[in-house]
Amino acid sequence: MTDTDHADELLYEERDGIGWITLNRPHARNSMTFAMYERLAEICEGANGSKTLKALVITGAGEKAFAAGTDISQFRAFKTEKDVFDYEARIDRVLEAVETVRQPTLAAISGACTGGGAAIAACCDLRIGAASTRIGYPVARTLGNTLSMNNFARLKDLIGSARAKELIFTARLMQADEALALGLLTEILPDHDALMTRADELARHLASMAPLTLQAAKTAFLRLQVRMPKGAGEDLVRLCYNSNDFREGMEAFLAKRPPQWTGT
């Protein structure tokens, strides 16, 4: 199948100057395919040249998930070290496209927001969630892979090293009230319908602000962030993705059984 066969897996529409991106694989908890990542980057890059777009909202279809990371079945295609590094480079490029959209961006989160989904949300300027929101990077429990250096840096900037370590080391998912207390979420809404109503209201409010002021603020905050040089952390990616544990984690996840880690 071609990417166009799955065009409905990421939806985009613009209404009254607000762009709405919907990750649309509710049967798979909106897990991201490579084609979805590419379409997300394409939309975000195109937003920078738009004369009509004033704000951008990213959300997931349904109430169960914003996005539950990358579709794990796609990792089965990895045969060489180059496949791994190409994947990491792709994800970093996509996340940078989200992060550098010149308009304000808002993640509207219901349910699971994990792995790559959490990384996408972390690149948005604001994050609001339903009471069902659960955010985390549970790779130490599921796949045995690792975050990129830039994703470590983003998480550290958002919640600090101590909390970031605890979240990753325990592989737990942070509940909505804790995310609110840490500033990872700015608001909690009671349910998905209320979330989407508030997302529309907040996006319209952002769209009414002085666009150059918001653009300058976004750029200023990006300049203050830790930015990792290209290739940083390749040794860590190699350590995890080339391991027996990563293959075991992937197969165990797909077979819905606990992984048997060996540290090799």
RANOR-V282179 format. One record per residue. N is the residue number from 1. RES is the residue in three letters. PSI is psi in radians with two decimals (none if undefined). D_CENTER is the distance of its C-alpha to the mean C-alpha in Angstrom with 2 decimals. Layout:
# RANOR-V282179
N_RES_PSI_D_CENTER + N_RES_PSI_D_CENTER
This chain:
# RANOR-V282179
1_MET_2.61_25.11 + 2_THR_2.95_23.69 + 3_ASP_-0.58_20.37 + 4_THR_-0.38_22.36 + 5_ASP_-0.32_23.19 + 6_HIS_0.46_19.63 + 7_ALA_-0.45_19.24 + 8_ASP_0.01_18.87 + 9_GLU_-0.24_15.62 + 10_LEU_2.01_13.77 + 11_LEU_2.55_16.00 + 12_TYR_2.35_16.70 + 13_GLU_2.68_19.54 + 14_GLU_2.20_20.93 + 15_ARG_2.10_23.14 + 16_ASP_0.73_25.27 + 17_GLY_0.09_23.26 + 18_ILE_2.22_19.85 + 19_GLY_2.37_17.31 + 20_TRP_1.98_15.51 + 21_ILE_2.17_12.69 + 22_THR_2.06_12.64 + 23_LEU_2.00_10.73 + 24_ASN_1.06_14.12 + 25_ARG_1.08_14.69 + 26_PRO_-0.48_15.77 + 27_HIS_-0.37_18.17 + 28_ALA_0.49_15.47 + 29_ARG_0.62_13.16 + 30_ASN_0.52_11.13 + 31_SER_2.56_10.21 + 32_MET_2.22_9.32 + 33_THR_2.90_12.51 + 34_PHE_-0.64_13.20 + 35_ALA_-0.66_14.78 + 36_MET_-0.72_11.85 + 37_TYR_-0.77_9.88 + 38_GLU_-0.70_13.21 + 39_ARG_-0.66_13.81 + 40_LEU_-0.80_10.69 + 41_ALA_-0.72_11.98 + 42_GLU_-0.77_15.44 + 43_ILE_-0.79_14.96 + 44_CYS_-0.69_13.51 + 45_GLU_-0.66_16.31 + 46_GLY_-0.52_18.77 + 47_ALA_-0.57_18.02 + 48_ASN_-0.43_19.49 + 49_GLY_0.02_22.75 + 50_SER_2.39_23.00 + 51_LYS_-0.10_25.97 + 52_THR_-0.42_25.18 + 53_LEU_2.29_21.51 + 54_LYS_-0.29_21.26 + 55_ALA_2.75_17.85 + 56_LEU_2.27_14.62 + 57_VAL_2.33_12.91 + 58_ILE_2.28_9.75 + 59_THR_3.01_10.36 + 60_GLY_2.62_10.92 + 61_ALA_2.39_14.49 + 62_GLY_-3.09_16.64 + 63_GLU_-0.19_16.64 + 64_LYS_-0.42_15.49 + 65_ALA_2.51_11.72 + 66_PHE_-1.06_8.77 + 67_ALA_2.28_7.26 + 68_ALA_0.90_8.80 + 69_GLY_-2.84_7.20 + 70_THR_2.50_9.36 + 71_ASP_1.97_12.76 + 72_ILE_-0.53_14.93 + 73_SER_-0.42_18.04 + 74_GLN_-0.39_17.06 + 75_PHE_-0.33_17.53 + 76_ARG_-0.38_21.15 + 77_ALA_-0.19_21.81 + 78_PHE_2.12_21.40 + 79_LYS_-0.50_24.99 + 80_THR_2.92_25.17 + 81_GLU_-0.59_23.67 + 82_LYS_-0.66_22.97 + 83_ASP_-0.71_20.69 + 84_VAL_-0.86_18.54 + 85_PHE_-0.58_18.58 + 86_ASP_-0.70_18.01 + 87_TYR_-0.86_14.80 + 88_GLU_-0.69_13.55 + 89_ALA_-0.67_14.90 + 90_ARG_-0.85_13.19 + 91_ILE_-0.74_9.63 + 92_ASP_-0.70_10.83 + 93_ARG_-0.74_12.47 + 94_VAL_-0.81_9.72 + 95_LEU_-0.64_7.55 + 96_GLU_-0.64_11.05 + 97_ALA_-0.71_11.81 + 98_VAL_-0.80_9.24 + 99_GLU_-0.52_10.48 + 100_THR_0.20_14.03 + 101_VAL_2.29_14.58 + 102_ARG_-0.41_17.92 + 103_GLN_2.76_17.68 + 104_PRO_2.45_16.09 + 105_THR_2.52_12.64 + 106_LEU_2.22_11.97 + 107_ALA_2.18_9.29 + 108_ALA_1.94_11.63 + 109_ILE_2.19_10.69 + 110_SER_2.45_13.15 + 111_GLY_-2.53_13.46 + 112_ALA_2.30_11.12 + 113_CYS_1.54_7.55 + 114_THR_2.73_7.49 + 115_GLY_-2.16_6.87 + 116_GLY_-0.52_4.36 + 117_GLY_-0.76_3.19 + 118_ALA_-0.62_4.01 + 119_ALA_-0.71_3.20 + 120_ILE_-0.82_2.10 + 121_ALA_-0.67_4.55 + 122_ALA_-0.40_6.30 + 123_CYS_-0.20_7.10 + 124_CYS_2.73_8.74 + 125_ASP_-0.71_12.35 + 126_LEU_2.63_12.81 + 127_ARG_2.18_11.32 + 128_ILE_2.66_13.81 + 129_GLY_2.70_14.00 + 130_ALA_2.87_16.59 + 131_ALA_-0.35_18.73 + 132_SER_-0.08_17.17 + 133_THR_2.37_13.75 + 134_ARG_2.13_12.94 + 135_ILE_2.36_10.21 + 136_GLY_3.05_10.40 + 137_TYR_1.37_10.30 + 138_PRO_0.58_13.42 + 139_VAL_-0.44_14.08 + 140_ALA_-0.31_17.54 + 141_ARG_-0.48_18.52 + 142_THR_-1.08_17.08 + 143_LEU_-0.44_16.92 + 144_GLY_0.41_18.35 + 145_ASN_-2.74_16.10 + 146_THR_2.80_14.48 + 147_LEU_2.76_11.67 + 148_SER_2.85_12.56 + 149_MET_-0.68_14.68 + 150_ASN_-0.60_12.50 + 151_ASN_-0.65_9.65 + 152_PHE_-0.77_12.69 + 153_ALA_-0.73_13.99 + 154_ARG_-0.78_11.17 + 155_LEU_-0.72_11.29 + 156_LYS_-0.75_15.04 + 157_ASP_-0.61_15.27 + 158_LEU_-0.76_13.67 + 159_ILE_0.00_15.65 + 160_GLY_2.74_18.11 + 161_SER_-0.76_19.02 + 162_ALA_-0.83_20.92 + 163_ARG_-0.68_18.33 + 164_ALA_-0.77_15.59 + 165_LYS_-0.80_18.20 + 166_GLU_-0.72_19.22 + 167_LEU_-0.75_15.83 + 168_ILE_-0.75_15.32 + 169_PHE_-0.65_19.05 + 170_THR_-0.26_19.54 + 171_ALA_0.40_16.42 + 172_ARG_2.89_16.71 + 173_LEU_2.25_14.42 + 174_MET_2.25_14.93 + 175_GLN_2.87_16.64 + 176_ALA_-0.74_16.34 + 177_ASP_-0.64_19.53 + 178_GLU_-0.71_18.64 + 179_ALA_-0.65_15.31 + 180_LEU_-0.78_17.60 + 181_ALA_-0.57_20.20 + 182_LEU_-0.16_17.99 + 183_GLY_0.06_16.70 + 184_LEU_-0.63_13.04 + 185_LEU_2.57_13.95 + 186_THR_-0.33_16.79 + 187_GLU_2.64_18.20 + 188_ILE_2.29_18.54 + 189_LEU_2.67_20.07 + 190_PRO_-0.55_22.23 + 191_ASP_-3.14_20.77 + 192_HIS_-0.74_18.64 + 193_ASP_-0.77_21.40 + 194_ALA_-0.62_21.80 + 195_LEU_-0.84_18.10 + 196_MET_-0.59_18.27 + 197_THR_-0.78_21.61 + 198_ARG_-0.64_20.39 + 199_ALA_-0.76_17.40 + 200_ASP_-0.77_20.11 + 201_GLU_-0.80_22.42 + 202_LEU_-0.69_20.13 + 203_ALA_-0.70_18.96 + 204_ARG_-0.65_22.68 + 205_HIS_-0.80_23.52 + 206_LEU_-0.68_21.17 + 207_ALA_-0.35_22.67 + 208_SER_-0.13_26.09 + 209_MET_2.88_25.59 + 210_ALA_2.00_27.01 + 211_PRO_-0.64_24.51 + 212_LEU_-0.56_25.77 + 213_THR_-0.79_25.57 + 214_LEU_-0.70_21.88 + 215_GLN_-0.75_21.30 + 216_ALA_-0.71_23.41 + 217_ALA_-0.76_21.62 + 218_LYS_-0.81_18.17 + 219_THR_-0.71_19.90 + 220_ALA_-0.80_21.71 + 221_PHE_-0.64_18.78 + 222_LEU_-0.66_17.11 + 223_ARG_-0.44_20.53 + 224_LEU_-0.27_20.66 + 225_GLN_2.69_17.53 + 226_VAL_2.18_18.15 + 227_ARG_2.15_17.65 + 228_MET_2.43_18.21 + 229_PRO_2.70_20.68 + 230_LYS_2.33_20.02 + 231_GLY_-0.17_20.68 + 232_ALA_2.32_20.11 + 233_GLY_0.12_19.27 + 234_GLU_-0.56_20.45 + 235_ASP_-0.59_22.89 + 236_LEU_-0.69_20.28 + 237_VAL_-0.79_18.37 + 238_ARG_-0.75_21.86 + 239_LEU_-0.78_22.88 + 240_CYS_-0.89_20.25 + 241_TYR_-0.45_19.60 + 242_ASN_0.11_23.36 + 243_SER_2.77_24.38 + 244_ASN_-0.59_26.10 + 245_ASP_-0.68_23.77 + 246_PHE_-0.76_20.72 + 247_ARG_-0.72_22.88 + 248_GLU_-0.79_24.10 + 249_GLY_-0.74_20.73 + 250_MET_-0.85_19.62 + 251_GLU_-0.67_22.98 + 252_ALA_-0.72_23.17 + 253_PHE_-0.81_19.84 + 254_LEU_-0.51_21.05 + 255_ALA_-0.04_24.47 + 256_LYS_0.83_23.24 + 257_ARG_2.79_25.28 + 258_PRO_2.42_24.82 + 259_PRO_2.67_24.35 + 260_GLN_1.70_27.34 + 261_TRP_2.46_26.26 + 262_THR_-0.17_28.88 + 263_GLY_0.41_27.40 + 264_THR_none_28.29
